Amino acid sequence: MQADTLDDEACYLLPYSEAIREGRQPEPAVDGPLSPTHWWGEYLPAIRQWEDVTGRAAPPPSEVGRKGGPRVTAEWVEWLMGLPLGHVTGVPGLTRGQQLQILGNGVIPQQASTAFKALFDLGV
C-alpha cells in the first residue's frame, strides 16, 4: 500500500498508531535521547538518523483525533522539519489546525540553507 500523505503514513503505516486504531491508549513519549524502537517499523533507521541530527527524540507521530481515530501531531511535523521544540507548537493561542497550516507553509531550515549556499556558489 502506498500512502498519499504524511498523515496517511503517520496514522496507517506506523506501528505507533495501531494502538489508537485498536482503541487503546498508546504509550507516552519517553524523556530521553531516543524514541521507542517499536513505534517506527521500517522507518526506524531514518528516525534514528534524524534524532541524531536534531539531538532530540522523535515525539509521538499521532494522537487520538476528534472521531477517535489517529491523526498526525503538529509536534511530530515540527520535529520532522528540524525546527526547535515549540517553534510553532509552543506559540500560545494557536489551534492544532493553525499549527499544521503554519508548518505546511513553512520552510525547512536545512533545505533553505542548502539552496542559499548553492546560489552563493553560483555567484547569483
N, C-alpha and C positions, 0 to 999 in steps of 0.2 A: 504494500500500500504506500503510495506517495502522498505525503501531506502537502496541503496547499499553502498553509500559513504557519507562522511561528506559534500562533495559538493552537493550531492543529497538532503541531509537533509536541508542544508542552502538555496538552491535555489528553492526547490519544496515543502517543507513541512512547512517552517516558514512563518508566515503571513507577515513579513517584505518584503519578496521577491515578494509578489503579485503585488505591485506597479510596479516593474521592468518588470514582466511578462506582465502586462497590458499596458506597455509603458509610465507609469508615473514616475516621479522622486520621490523616497522615501524621507521621511523627514530626515534631517541631524541628526547626533548624538547630544545629549544634553551634556552640561557641568555640570555634577552633579554626585552624588554618584550612581544613578541607571539609567539604560537604560529604554526607554519607555515600559510600560507593554504590549501594543498591538503588539509589534514586535515578541513575543515569543510563543504565543499559549500555547499548552500543556507543553512546555518546560520551562515555566516561573519559576516554583519552583526551578529547577536545576540552571537556570541562576541567580536567586536571591541569591541562596546559594553560587555560585562561585563568584558573585560580592562581597558578604560579605567576603569571604576568601581572594580574591585578593585586596580588598579595592578600587576597581575602577569599573566604569560602563562598561558593555559589549559594544564593538564597533559594528557598523553595520555588520551583518553577510555576506552580499552580496553586490555586486556592479554591475553596468552595464558592461557587457563584450563587447568584440570587435564586436560580432554579434548582440548585442542589448539585449540579454537575461541576466539573473542573473548569477553571478559566485561568489564563495566564496572569501572573502577578507583575505589577509595574516594577517591583524591586528586582525581579529577575531580568526584565528587559533593560533596566538601568545598569545592572551588573554586566550583562552581555555587551552593552555599548562601551564598557570600560570607564563609565562615569564614577565619580566619587560617591560613596554611600550617602544617600539623602540629597543628591544634587537636584533631583526633581521630586522624588518621593518624600523628601523632608520639608517641602515648601508648604507652610500652613494654608489650609483652606482649599486646596486642590482636590477634586474628586479623582477617583481611580481613572475614570474616562478622560479627564483633562490631563492627568499624568501621562497616560498612554498616547494621547494626541501630541503632547509636547515631545515625548520621546520619539514618536514616529516621525515628527517633523525635524528632529534634531540631527546633529552631525556627530559621527563617531570621531573623537579627537585623534586617534591614531591614523585614521583614514585621511582626515584633513591635513594632518602634519605631513604625511607621505605625499599628498597632492601638492602642497606648497613647496616641499623640497624638490619635487620633480620640476615644478615650474621655475624655481630659482636656478636649478641646474641647467635648464634650457636658456636661461638669461631673459626670461619673459618678464 
